[in-house]
């Protein structure tokens, strides 16, 4: 029902992908193989082999047949699914991700999460896989250690739209990898950002964007690009990244003690001191900085600082820090969830050909579907739950408390129950208006 309501074009997008197989090999339809691959993150399968075993013993074949709207006499083996993902063009498959986000934007489901009219888009890199003393391919990144060990690994830079209730959805990603053959310097996250940001702009030319990045992006090249794209931004501000600018900011803080807002939070047990400086000149650009010093009652202290193009004052400084700069942590939370809570982001589901990149796309789609199921009032609007479901159960996240418990229940239902009345569910999905849960549940 979630797919029917939020992502009605998902199966059509999958069917429209260019099929890399030769005509004589077309035994299993493309949408069947990709749907089977999608069930790996949807059910938190620990490996392809484990999911393949589940497919043989459960009701997956009948349920996938209902989802695809036709009889599927036989499911493909996990090896056949992997062969497809190894050959499938990763650029074409990755292009599915922004279309899913575009669907939610067009239906105005995300408007309440805008910041000053802009969508918050966080950029961050993450590792896909690592091999010790063993080169995976000619495009591997290489890390040489002092003890002689050599690591070979693959990374991606992702651009995720983040929301105040903890949701994240990928607008696209860029592989961080070396060119085949001779290269002068290795590829890196900053170089990937210079490629990915214009791609996001081309995909969403009219969308107002506020970019969120760590201190790596606080440099001349990235700032030039942000101004060129006409994006607002919050970038982590550390003394070691632009030392002269940080020193100027601290001097202005000392000279303007009135630019301070102190907030006491008895519930959290800490004092939050917000400070700001305006009109920092850096290579022809005018920047501003906001600071948050947190003093907890247990003696722990923390400073957060951000460079931004928003002009701070006593009326908006708290919003700029809390609802702007600090939202970058959502993308880190997302990667942590995908790595450590069932999605197997760093597990090598497949290493041949394009499999690494395509499994990354699969994980992003599966995680998005879970988030939509968890963060909306869908559960209370399912047939039979309208009147019986308690208030807490009207949101799956509140009913199941953790994504692991929810996914476990979903996986068992798919194995031991058969979906029925799919057409009726589709009509219900088209008629109800689902709402996101209010509040930050990240």
C-alpha positions in Angstrom: 0.0 0.0 0.0 2.9 2.4 0.7 4.3 1.7 -2.8 0.9 2.3 -4.4 0.3 5.6 -2.5 3.7 7.2 -2.4 5.6 5.6 -5.3 3.1 4.6 -8.0 5.7 4.7 -10.7 8.3 2.6 -9.0 7.7 -0.6 -10.9 7.3 1.4 -14.2 10.7 3.0 -13.5 12.3 -0.4 -12.9 10.7 -1.9 -16.1 12.0 1.1 -18.1 15.6 0.5 -17.2 17.8 -0.7 -20.1 18.1 -4.4 -19.8 21.8 -5.4 -20.2 21.1 -9.0 -21.0 21.2 -10.5 -24.5 17.9 -11.6 -26.1 18.7 -15.3 -25.7 19.1 -14.8 -21.9 15.7 -13.1 -21.2 14.1 -15.8 -19.1 13.3 -13.8 -15.9 11.7 -10.4 -16.5 13.6 -7.4 -15.4 11.0 -6.1 -12.9 10.9 -9.6 -11.2 14.7 -9.6 -10.7 14.8 -6.0 -9.4 11.8 -6.7 -7.1 13.6 -9.7 -5.7 16.7 -7.6 -5.1 14.6 -4.9 -3.4 13.2 -7.5 -1.0 16.8 -8.0 0.4 16.9 -4.6 2.3 13.1 -4.6 2.8 13.4 -7.8 4.9 16.9 -7.1 6.3 18.3 -10.2 4.8 21.8 -10.8 6.1 23.0 -12.0 2.7 21.8 -13.0 -0.8 22.1 -16.6 0.1 19.9 -16.2 3.2 17.2 -14.4 1.2 17.4 -17.0 -1.5 16.6 -19.7 1.1 13.7 -17.6 2.4 12.3 -17.4 -1.1 12.2 -21.2 -1.4 10.4 -21.8 1.8 8.0 -18.9 2.2 5.1 -17.2 0.3 7.4 -14.8 -1.5 6.5 -16.1 -4.9 2.8 -15.6 -4.4 3.3 -12.2 -2.8 5.6 -10.9 -5.6 3.1 -12.3 -8.1 0.4 -10.1 -6.5 2.7 -7.1 -6.4 3.6 -7.4 -10.1 0.0 -8.2 -11.1 0.7 -11.5 -12.9 1.5 -15.1 -12.1 5.2 -15.8 -11.5 5.7 -19.5 -11.9 9.2 -19.5 -10.4 11.5 -17.0 -8.6 15.0 -16.5 -9.8 18.0 -17.7 -7.7 20.0 -15.2 -5.8 22.9 -15.7 -8.2 20.7 -14.8 -11.2 19.7 -11.6 -9.4 23.3 -10.8 -8.7 24.3 -11.3 -12.3 21.8 -8.7 -13.4 23.0 -6.1 -10.9 26.6 -6.8 -12.0 25.7 -5.8 -15.6 23.0 -3.2 -15.1 24.1 0.3 -16.0 24.5 2.0 -12.5 23.9 5.5 -13.9 20.5 4.5 -15.2 19.5 2.7 -12.0 20.8 5.5 -9.8 18.5 7.9 -11.7 15.5 6.2 -10.1 16.3 7.8 -6.8 15.6 11.4 -7.6 12.4 10.4 -9.3 11.1 8.9 -6.1 12.0 12.1 -4.2 10.4 14.2 -7.0 7.2 12.3 -6.5 7.0 13.3 -2.8 8.0 16.9 -3.6 5.3 17.2 -6.3 2.6 15.9 -4.0 3.7 18.5 -1.5 4.2 15.9 1.2 7.5 17.5 2.2 6.5 21.2 2.2 6.3 21.3 6.0 9.9 20.3 6.3 11.3 23.3 4.3 13.7 25.6 6.0 13.1 29.3 5.1 11.4 28.0 1.9 14.3 25.7 1.0 14.8 22.0 1.2 17.7 20.9 3.3 20.1 18.7 1.3 23.0 17.1 3.2 26.2 16.0 1.4 28.4 13.3 2.9 30.5 10.4 1.9 30.3 6.8 3.1 32.3 3.6 2.5 30.8 0.7 0.5 33.4 -2.0 1.0 37.1 -2.5 1.9 39.6 -5.1 1.1 42.8 -5.6 3.1 46.0 -6.2 1.1 43.9 -7.2 -1.9 43.0 -5.0 -4.8 39.3 -5.3 -5.9 39.6 -3.4 -9.1 41.6 -0.8 -10.9 39.3 2.0 -9.7 39.8 1.2 -6.0 40.9 4.0 -3.6 44.1 3.1 -1.9 45.3 3.7 1.7 48.9 2.9 2.6 49.6 2.4 6.3 52.9 2.9 8.1 53.1 -0.8 9.1 53.0 -1.8 5.4 49.4 -2.7 5.2 47.5 -1.5 2.1 43.7 -1.0 2.1 41.6 -0.9 -1.1 38.1 0.5 -0.8 35.2 2.1 -2.5 33.2 5.1 -1.4 30.2 7.2 -2.6 29.2 10.8 -2.0 25.4 11.1 -1.4 23.1 14.1 -1.5 20.2 13.4 0.8 17.1 15.6 1.4 16.7 15.6 5.2 13.6 16.4 7.2 13.0 17.5 10.7 11.3 14.2 11.6 14.4 12.2 10.8 13.7 11.1 7.3 16.3 11.1 4.6 16.0 10.4 0.9 18.7 10.3 -1.8 18.6 12.8 -4.6 21.6 11.1 -6.2 25.1 9.9 -5.5 28.5 10.1 -7.0 31.1 7.3 -6.9 34.4 8.3 -5.4 36.9 6.2 -7.3 40.1 6.5 -9.2 40.4 6.6 -13.0 41.6 3.4 -14.6 45.3 3.6 -15.6 47.6 6.3 -14.4 46.4 9.2 -12.3 48.1 12.1 -10.5 46.0 12.3 -7.4 43.3 10.0 -6.0 39.7 10.9 -6.3 38.2 12.3 -3.1 34.9 13.5 -1.5 35.5 17.2 -2.4 36.1 16.3 -6.1 33.0 14.2 -6.1 31.0 17.2 -4.6 32.2 19.3 -7.5 30.6 16.7 -9.9 27.5 15.9 -7.9 26.3 19.3 -6.9 25.8 20.5 -10.6 24.0 17.1 -11.3 21.5 17.8 -8.4 21.0 21.3 -9.7 20.3 20.0 -13.2 17.8 17.4 -11.8 16.0 20.0 -9.7 16.7 23.3 -11.4 13.8 25.2 -9.8 14.1 23.7 -6.3 15.4 26.0 -3.6 18.2 24.2 -1.8 20.0 24.8 1.5 23.2 22.6 1.4 24.6 21.1 4.5 28.2 19.9 4.7 31.0 19.3 7.2 34.1 21.4 7.5 35.6 19.7 4.4 33.4 21.9 2.2 34.5 25.1 3.9 37.0 26.0 1.2 37.2 28.3 -1.8 36.2 25.8 -4.5 33.1 24.5 -2.7 32.0 28.0 -1.7 32.4 29.3 -5.3 30.2 26.4 -6.5 27.5 27.0 -3.9 27.3 30.7 -4.8 27.3 29.8 -8.5 24.4 27.4 -8.0 22.6 30.0 -5.9 22.2 27.6 -3.0 22.1 28.6 0.6 24.3 26.6 3.0 25.4 25.7 6.5 29.0 24.3 6.6 30.7 23.1 9.8 33.2 25.8 10.9 36.4 24.5 12.5 39.5 26.5 13.4 41.8 24.2 11.4 40.0 24.5 8.1 40.2 28.2 7.5 42.3 29.4 10.4 42.4 33.1 9.6 38.7 33.3 9.1 38.0 31.5 12.4 40.4 33.8 14.2 38.5 36.8 12.7 35.2 35.3 13.9 36.5 34.8 17.4 37.8 38.4 17.5 34.4 39.7 16.4 32.7 37.5 19.1 34.9 39.1 21.8 34.2 42.6 20.4 30.4 42.1 20.3 29.3 40.4 23.6 25.7 41.5 23.0 25.4 39.0 20.1 24.6 36.3 22.6 21.4 34.3 23.5 21.5 32.0 26.5 18.9 29.3 26.8 18.5 27.0 29.8 17.1 23.5 29.3 16.3 21.9 32.6 15.0 18.7 30.9 18.3 18.1 29.1 20.3 19.4 32.0 22.3 22.0 30.2 22.8 25.6 29.2 22.9 26.5 25.5 24.7 29.7 24.5 24.1 30.9 21.0 26.4 33.6 19.5 26.9 35.0 16.1 29.0 37.3 13.9 28.1 39.0 10.7 30.0 40.1 7.5 33.0 37.9 7.5 34.9 38.7 4.3 36.6 35.7 2.6 38.0 35.9 -1.0 35.3 38.3 -2.2 32.4 36.6 -0.4 30.4 37.8 2.6 29.8 35.1 5.1 28.3 34.8 8.5 28.9 32.5 11.4 26.8 31.1 14.2 28.1 29.3 17.3 26.5 27.1 19.9 28.3 26.3 23.2 26.7 23.6 25.2 27.5 23.3 28.9 25.9 20.2 30.5 25.4 19.9 34.2 27.6 16.8 34.3 30.6 18.9 33.2 30.6 18.0 29.5 31.1 20.8 27.0 30.6 21.0 23.3 31.0 23.7 20.7 29.2 23.7 17.3 29.9 26.4 14.7 28.6 26.9 11.1 29.4 29.2 8.2 26.3 30.3 6.4 25.0 32.9 4.0 21.9 33.5 6.3 22.3 36.7 8.2 21.9 35.9 11.9 20.4 38.0 14.7 18.9 37.5 18.1 15.6 36.6 16.6 16.7 33.8 14.3 20.1 32.5 15.6 18.5 29.6 17.5 16.5 28.5 14.4 19.6 28.8 12.2 21.6 26.5 14.5 18.9 24.0 15.5 16.7 23.8 12.4 19.6 24.5 10.0 23.2 23.6 10.7 22.5 20.8 13.2 20.2 18.9 10.7 23.3 17.6 8.9 23.5 14.9 11.6 20.5 13.3 9.9 22.6 12.0 7.0 25.1 10.5 9.5 22.2 8.9 11.4 21.0 7.5 8.0 24.4 5.9 7.2 24.7 4.5 10.7 21.2 2.9 10.4 22.1 1.4 7.0 25.4 0.0 8.2 24.5 -1.2 11.7 20.7 -1.8 11.8 19.9 -4.5 9.2 20.5 -3.0 5.8 24.1 -4.3 5.4 25.5 -1.1 3.7 29.1 -2.3 4.1 28.3 -5.9 3.4 29.5 -7.0 0.0 26.3 -8.5 -1.5 28.1 -8.5 -4.8 31.5 -7.3 -5.9 31.6 -8.1 -9.7 31.0 -5.5 -12.3 28.6 -2.7 -11.2 27.1 -4.7 -8.3 28.5 -2.6 -5.5 26.9 0.6 -6.9 23.6 -1.1 -7.8 23.2 -2.7 -4.3 23.7 0.8 -2.9 20.8 2.0 -4.9 18.7 -1.0 -3.8 19.4 -0.2 -0.2 18.4 3.5 -0.6 15.1 2.5 -2.2 14.3 -0.1 0.5 15.2 2.3 3.3 13.0 5.0 1.8 10.0 2.7 1.7 10.6 1.7 5.3 10.7 5.3 6.3 7.5 6.2 4.6 5.8 3.2 6.3 7.2 4.2 9.7 6.7 8.0 9.6 3.1 8.2 8.3 -0.3 7.3 9.8 -0.6 4.5 7.3 -1.0 1.8 10.0 -4.2 3.3 11.4 -5.7 3.6 7.9 -5.2 0.0 6.8 -8.4 -2.0 6.3 -9.6 -3.3 9.7 -7.4 -0.9 11.7 -9.5 2.2 11.3 -11.4 1.9 14.6 -9.5 -0.8 16.5 -6.0 0.6 16.3 -5.0 2.6 19.4 -3.6 6.1 19.0 0.0 5.0 19.4 -0.5 2.4 16.6 -1.5 4.9 14.1 2.2 5.5 13.4 4.3 2.3 12.8 7.3 3.9 14.5 5.4 4.5 17.7 3.7 1.0 17.5 6.9 -1.0 16.9 9.3 1.4 18.6 12.3 0.3 16.5 12.8 -0.3 12.8 14.3 -3.7 13.5 11.1 -5.0 15.2 9.0 -3.5 12.5 11.0 -5.1 9.7 11.1 -8.4 11.5 7.3 -8.4 11.6 7.1 -7.4 8.0 9.5 -10.1 6.9 7.6 -12.8 8.8 4.3 -11.6 7.3 5.7 -11.8 3.8 6.9 -15.3 4.4 3.9 -16.8 6.2 1.0 -14.8 4.7 -0.3 -14.2 1.2 -1.3 -10.7 0.1 -4.9 -10.6 -0.9 -7.3 -8.0 -2.4 -4.4 -6.1 -4.0 -6.7 -4.1 -6.3 -8.9 -3.1 -3.3 -5.8 -2.0 -1.4 -4.8 0.1 -4.4 -8.2 1.8 -4.5 -7.9 2.6 -0.8 -4.4 3.9 -1.2 -5.5 6.2 -3.9 -8.4 7.6 -1.8 -6.7 8.2 1.6 -4.5 11.1 2.4 -1.6 10.0 4.5 0.1 12.4 6.9 3.6 12.4 8.3 4.0 12.1 12.1 4.5 15.4 13.8 7.7 15.9 15.7 11.3 14.9 15.5 11.5 11.1 15.7 15.1 10.8 14.4 
